[in-house]
């Protein structure tokens, strides 16, 4: 896909707002995709933004606006599309919006969430079925049927022993296929928006309903006009009317010509994506993290002076992003994944002073910043404390994560051994479920 414009997130000089049409500018502003100052703006997202007229891509800081880099970060969008934040929600914003004649926006993801909740809330909505019910007189219990006492007494005189049940007419007729439309819409939307948890819940509910006698059929719903006519022919009970209305609104929205679509991580969320990518590429160890957890949860010293109990409020959450333990080399280090445009002028006081202090100055301390190549950009020293600042290649990191390679971790080990003045050897051995650390200083 060719893009009309490739942005660089937080580019110092920004971009002129005249790049966008009037409707585009209104949309990106309403979705807080950009920060506007006078006639210029700065992107606040990483990913893909498409309008009826144009398409745009925004790359992270420190990257050149090339098609190769766009393809690279498309892989990031795909590989981390289900990554969740602390609130349990996915970090990726993936929406398609239709614009009505009065300028109102409606998103496919909204309709998916609505229809999914209806489907999963069996106790309230059960499943779509005709408003009419049929009566079945049977000497055997009927699953899902409700006993009709009056009819039982009356029909026994005609048909003999048994019980009369009121049952849902789940068999489709020529004029009634709302259940197939409903299921087909959920299935189609789930391919775009369902998380792994969603897919599990939908599958479990489908299995339960099939056990109750429901039959699921996936039909062609591409002809929006025809499907709306089919929905309107279906008569439903009052409890299912919201589902019917939602389906009609969804298919009407698909008839609108103007559409905007987002496939992005907002800047504030991309930091967490970067943290996870660093963990995946650099052998993060949960055992190593657990072993040092107590050391980071004890008292927190100040930045440069170490009076016990003097705790700056901004340093209360001190757990590093990465506890790397490489089983193949038996080496370890600790680090933070940072998302800075100008790392050379960033202080990194927490990593330099506090992390070293809290771990008795035993381990290499590192900072990792996304870039096109893996290299050491700074070695900072203050007395006995030391901090290594790295750029690491996003391309190599993704290749390592997806293909099980070791290029990034091996390069970082090489740079630590070459540039770390404090350590000639740092070993970590996992014994009986716990880490025993050893460090050998240069004499």
N, C-alpha and C positions, 0 to 999 in steps of 0.2 A: 504494500500500500504506500502510495506517495503522499507526503504531507505538505500542505500549503506553507506551514511554518513549523520549525523545530525550536522550541524554547529551551533556555537553560534556567533552571529554577534559581531564583534569587540573584540573577545576573546584576552586577553592581549598577550598571546604567539603566537597566530595565528596558521596556519596550513601549512604543507609542500605542495608545488605545485605538488609533485609526486603523490598526491591523484588522480589527473586528468590525463586522456590520453592526447596525444598531441592535438587532435582535440578539446577536451573539454576545455583545457587550452586556446587555441586560441579563442574559442567562448566566454567563460566567461570574458576574457580580452577585447575582442572587444565590448562586451555589458556593460563593466564597472561594472560587478557584484562583482569584487574583487579588492583589492589593493595589489599589489605585491611588495615585497622588497626582493631582492636577490632570495632565494629559498623558501620563505614563503609568505603566503597571508592571508588577512583578509576580510571576507565577508562584502559586503556593501548592503545587501538586506535582507528582511524577506519574506519567501515563498518557492515556489517549483520550482526546476530546474531539467529537465529530458533530458537525452541524449540518443542516440541509444544504449549505453552500460549500463548506470547507472542512478540512480535517487538520488537527494540530496534535503535536506530541511535546511533552515537557520532560526533559532529562534532569537528573540530579545535578547538584553543584559539582564542579571540577571535571565536567565532561564536555567534549566537543560536540556540536550539533551535526552529527553525521548519521546516515541511514544505518550504518553498522552498529552504532551505539543504541539507536532506536530498537533494532532487532534484539540486541542484548537485553534491554530492559523490558521488552515484551516477554522475554523468558522469565524475568523476575516476577512480572505480573501474573503469569501463568503458574509458576512454581509455588508462589506464596499467596494464592488467591483465597485460601481457606485459613490463613493464619489469623488467630483471634487475639484481641487485646484483653486487658484485665477485666473488662466489662462483659466478656464472652461473645462480643460481636466481631465479625470479620473486619479486618483492617481495610480490605479492598472495597472501594465504592464502585459498584458496577450497575449502572442504571441506563435505561432507555426512556426518554421522555417524549410524549406526544404533545403538540401544542394545539389547543382548540381555537376556534375563531375568536373567542373573547380573550385569548392570550393565556388561558390557564394551562398549567403543566400537569400531566399525569404520567407516572412511570410504570413500566412493566414490572419492576421489582415490587412496587406497591400491590399490584394485582396478584402477583405470585404469593406474597405474604398473606393477603386476605384469603385467597382460595385455599392455601395450605392450611391455615388455621381452621377454616370451616371443615376441611377434610379430616384433620386430626382430632377435632372436638366431637367425637362420636356421641358422647352422652347427650350433647345438646342438639346436634344436627343429624345424627345417624348418617344416612347417605341419601343422596338425591333419589327420589322416587315419585311416581305420580300421586296426585292428591287423592285419587280414588283408590279404595282398597277392595279386595275381593274376599269372599267368605269360602272357606274350605271345611267340609265336614269329614273328620278322619277318626279312625280308631287308634291311630298312633300320634304321639306328640309331634307338632310341627315347629321346627326351629324358627324363632323370631315371630311366631304368631301369637296373637292375643285372644284369650277366650271370650267368646260372645255368649253369655249365659242365656239371654232371651232367645237367640237364634238356635242355640243347642236344644232347648226344650221344644221349640217349634219344629225343627228339622228332624228330630229323633222320631217324630210320628210318621215322617215320610221315608226317611232313609235308615232308620234303625239306630242301634247303639253307636256311640261315638261322641266326639266333642266338635263344635263348630268354632273355627278360628278365623279372626280377621287378620289377613296377611297383606303385605305390600305387594303390589303388582310389579315385580322387578323385571318382568319380561317386556322388552321394548316392542312398541307397535310402530307402524309407519309414521304416525304423527307424534311420537314421543321417544326421543333419544337423548334427553338432557344429561343422563348419567354418562353416556359415552363422550359427549361434548365436554362435560365437566372434567372427566378423567384425562381426556386428551389435552385439555388446556393446562392442567396441573403438570402432566408429564412433559409437555413441551417447555413450559416455563422453568421446570426443575432442572432441565439440562443447562440452563443459563445461570440460575441463581441458587440452586440447592447446595447447602453445605453437606459435609459427610454425615452430620447429625440429622439434618433434614431427610436425607436419602434413607437413613436407617429407620426413622420414624414413619415415613411414608410407606416403606416396604412392610414394616410390621403391621400398620393399619390395613394395608391392602390384603395381607395374609389373613388377618382377623376377619375382614369383611367377606373374603372368599369362603372362609369357613362358615359364614352365615348364609351363604348361598348366592352372593352377588357375583356377577360376571363382568369382568373388565374388558373393554374393547377400545383399542386406540384407532381413531378414525382421522380422516383428512379434514383439517379445520382451516385450510389455507384460504378458502373462499369466504371472506368475512361477511359479505352481504347474505349469502346463503345460510351461513351458520346463525346469524341474527334472526333470520326468518324461522329457522328450526327451533331456536330457543323460545321465541314468542309463541309458537304453537303448543308448547309444553305447559300444562296446567299443574301447579304445585301448591302444596299446603303453605300456610302462612309462615311456618317456621323455616321453610326453605326459600322463601321469597328473596331474602338478602343474597343468597348464592346466585339465584337467577339474575337479579339486578346487577351483581358484580360481573357476571359473565357477559351480559349485554354491554356494560360500560367498557369492559376490556376489549371486546371485539370492535366496538365503535372507535376506541382509541387507535386500533391498528389500521383504521381506514384513513387516518389523518396523514396528509402528505409530509408535513414538516416534522422532523424528528431531531432530537439532540441525544447523544449518547456519551456516557462517561465510563471509562475503565481506568481508574486512577487510585493512587494512594495520596492522600493529603500529606503535606510536609510533616506535620506533627505525628502522623502515623507511620511515615516511611522510616523514621528513626528506629521504630520497633522491627520493621522488616529488615533493615540493615543489621540490627543486633542479632536477629535470628540467622541471617545468612553468614555472619561472622562465626557464630557458634557452630553452625553446620560444617563450615569449611575448615575450622581450626580446632577440631576435636574437643569440643566442650564435654566435660565430664561431670555428671550429676553427683557422683561419689566424691570427687575432689571438692566440688562446691559444698556438699554437705559436711565434709571434714573440716572446712574452714569457716562454716557458717557462724559458729560461736565466737570466733575471733572478730568477726565484723559486727556482731550484735552486742558486744561489750561496750564499755565507755568509748566515746568518740573524742579524740583530742582536737585542739584547734589546728589551724592550717600550718603555722610555723612554730608555735610554742605548744608545749605538750602538757599543760596543767590538766590534771585529771578532773573530769566533770565539767569542763568548760566546753560546751557543745554548740557550735554554730547551727542555727535552725536549718540552714540550707544543706547541711551535711548529715542529716539524720538518716536518710536512706542511702546506705553506703555499700550495698552488695554489688560487686562488679558484674559486668555483663558476661564475662568469659572466664572460665576456669579450664584452661587447656591441659589435658593429659593425653599424650600420644603414646599408645601402648607399644607401637613399633620401635620407638626410640627411647621410651621410658623417660621422657622429658616433659616438663610442665612450665607454664607461665600463667600470669593473670593479666586481664586486660579489659578495657572498655571500648565499645564500638561507638565512635563519635561521627556526627554528621555535620562537619564544619566546612565552610567555604574557605576560610583562611587559617589553617591549623598552625602555621608558623607564628601567628600573633595571638594564639589562644594560650591561656595560662595552664590549664590542666592541674591546678593546685591539689584537687582532691586525689587524683591518681598519683601525683608526685609525692605528696607528704602524708596524706592520711592512709592510703592503701599500704604504703611501705611501713608506716608506724604500726598499724594494726596487725600486720603479719610478721612483726619483728625483723623487718627488712630482709626476708629470706629469699624472695622470688623475683624474677624479672617482671617488672611492671611495664605494660604496653598500652598504647592507644592506637586504634585502627580506623582509618578514614578512607572512604571509597574513592577509587581512582581507576585509571586505565592500566597502571603497572604497579607491581609490588616492589616497594623500595623503602629504605629507611630515610626519613626526612629530617630527623632531629634526635639527638641524644642530650637530655637535660640532666644536669648534675647540680646538687645543692648539698654540700657536706657529704654525708654517707649515702644520701638518697639519690636515686637515679630513675629516669623514665625514658623509655624508647617510644618514639612517635613514628608510625608507619602509614604510608599509603599502601593499600592492597588492591590488587586487580579484581574488579567485579567479574570480568569475563572468566578469569581463571577460577575464581571462587565458585561461580555457577557451574562451570564444567566439572569441578571437583565434587560438588554436591550431587549433581545429576548423574555423573558417570563413575563415582567412587574413586576419583583420582586424588593425588596427594601433592600436587604442584605447589599450592599455596602454603600448606603447613611446612613442607620441606624448605621452602624459601625463607619463611619466617624463622625457623630454627637456625638456618645458615646465618641470617642477619643478626639474630640475638647473640650467637656465639662470636660473631665477628665484631660487633659493636658494643656489647655489654661489658664495660670495664669491671664491674663488680663481681661477675660470675664467670668462672671458667667451666663450671659444671653444675648443673642443677638436676637432681634426680628425684623421682617420686616412685615409690614401689607400693603397689597395692597388696597388702597382706591381711588376710582374715577380714576382709571387708572394710579395712581402714587404711588411710594413707600414712606412710612414714616418710617424712621429708628429710633430705640431706642436702646440704649446700657446701661447696668447697670454694673458698675465696682465694683469689690470686694473692700470693704472699709477696 
